[in-house]
Amino acid sequence: MTKQVWRGGNMLYPLPAVMVSCADASGASDIVTVAWTGTICTNPPMLYVSIRPERASYQLIRESGEFVVNLTTRRLQRACDWCGVRSGRDYDKWAECGLTPAPAAKLELAPVIAESPVNIECKVTEVKELGSHHMFLASVEAVQVDESLVDARGRLDLARAGLTAYSHGEYFELGQRLGTFGYSVRKKPIGAKKPAGKKPAGKKPAARG
Ligand SMILES: Cc1cc2nc3c(=O)[nH]c(=O)nc-3n(C[C@H](O)[C@H](O)[C@H](O)COP(=O)(O)O)c2cc1C
């Protein structure tokens, strides 16, 4: 592989492009598409979204201290893109995209998007004014999941949700499963081919995340 060296820029892909729903005490509500997002702590559960202060949604989140991260599916991809190129100052994005606001379990103001299979309800704990974007660090107060994705043993089968990813300006639906967490060190059935290299001394895979 021969590499070109580029100047520093944002090149961490793929990312989820999520639909962040928010509202203030006056009843104003918005949906903003956000790709600058991620999990930042397992315990307590925390995530962040980075949003430019000029966005209409920024004010709602800053004032209410709440937002919901709604995961995007193939069915929701067009709405997700639309909410990322139009402002809540000019449009009612809920009506324009045919989306339904539904009550959050643990938030007072921000609604969840009923059509999204996973709604992550967040409360802002800190705002880091980094530059172009302000980073909202938030605690996850509750997660709503579509019952049809939960099996009889209570396990969530997210692979069936049709989730999408955002990579360098393009959207993709998640495809072929390549393995499961820790599969690279798990004991293989007798007769299966071993990967080349030294055998690790029987260690279990490390904890997830
Ligand atoms: C795929 C995608 C990802 C985006 N990611 C972000 C982001 O991480 N932060 C941000 O401030 N804006 C992001 N945007 C832009 C906002 O979603 C967009 O400016 C939106 O129209 C703002 O809406 P609002 O004014 O109603 O808040 C993204 C847009 C798209 C299409």
The ligand as a MOL file (V3000), in Angstrom:
LIG
                    3D

  0  0  0     0  0            999 V3000
M  V30 BEGIN CTAB
M  V30 COUNTS 31 33 0 0 0
M  V30 BEGIN ATOM
M  V30 1 C -25.2440 12.9490 7.0880 0
M  V30 2 C -25.2640 14.2710 7.8220 0
M  V30 3 C -24.5580 14.4020 9.0020 0
M  V30 4 C -24.5650 15.6150 9.7080 0
M  V30 5 N -23.8770 15.7150 10.8840 0
M  V30 6 C -23.9320 16.8750 11.5910 0
M  V30 7 C -23.2650 16.9630 12.8450 0
M  V30 8 O -22.6550 16.0190 13.3300 0
M  V30 9 N -23.3400 18.1350 13.5030 0
M  V30 10 C -24.0080 19.2280 12.9960 0
M  V30 11 O -24.0300 20.3070 13.6320 0
M  V30 12 N -24.6480 19.1540 11.8130 0
M  V30 13 C -24.6330 18.0150 11.1010 0
M  V30 14 N -25.2890 17.9150 9.9140 0
M  V30 15 C -25.9900 19.0860 9.3800 0
M  V30 16 C -27.3400 19.3520 10.0620 0
M  V30 17 O -28.0800 18.1710 10.2190 0
M  V30 18 C -28.1210 20.3670 9.1910 0
M  V30 19 O -27.4390 21.5850 9.1370 0
M  V30 20 C -29.5590 20.5720 9.6080 0
M  V30 21 O -30.2250 21.1810 8.5300 0
M  V30 22 C -29.7080 21.4320 10.8460 0
M  V30 23 O -31.0580 21.4990 11.1660 0
M  V30 24 P -31.6460 22.4990 12.2420 0
M  V30 25 O -31.3000 23.9030 11.8000 0
M  V30 26 O -33.1220 22.2260 12.2100 0
M  V30 27 O -31.0060 22.1680 13.5430 0
M  V30 28 C -25.2910 16.7200 9.1910 0
M  V30 29 C -26.0160 16.5730 7.9960 0
M  V30 30 C -26.0100 15.3550 7.3250 0
M  V30 31 C -26.8090 15.2140 6.0530 0
M  V30 END ATOM
M  V30 BEGIN BOND
M  V30 1 1 1 2
M  V30 2 1 2 3
M  V30 3 2 2 30
M  V30 4 2 3 4
M  V30 5 1 4 5
M  V30 6 1 4 28
M  V30 7 2 5 6
M  V30 8 1 6 7
M  V30 9 1 6 13
M  V30 10 2 7 8
M  V30 11 1 7 9
M  V30 12 1 9 10
M  V30 13 2 10 11
M  V30 14 1 10 12
M  V30 15 2 12 13
M  V30 16 1 13 14
M  V30 17 1 14 15
M  V30 18 1 14 28
M  V30 19 1 15 16
M  V30 20 1 16 17
M  V30 21 1 16 18
M  V30 22 1 18 19
M  V30 23 1 18 20
M  V30 24 1 20 21
M  V30 25 1 20 22
M  V30 26 1 22 23
M  V30 27 1 23 24
M  V30 28 2 24 25
M  V30 29 1 24 26
M  V30 30 1 24 27
M  V30 31 2 28 29
M  V30 32 1 29 30
M  V30 33 1 30 31
M  V30 END BOND
M  V30 END CTAB
M  END
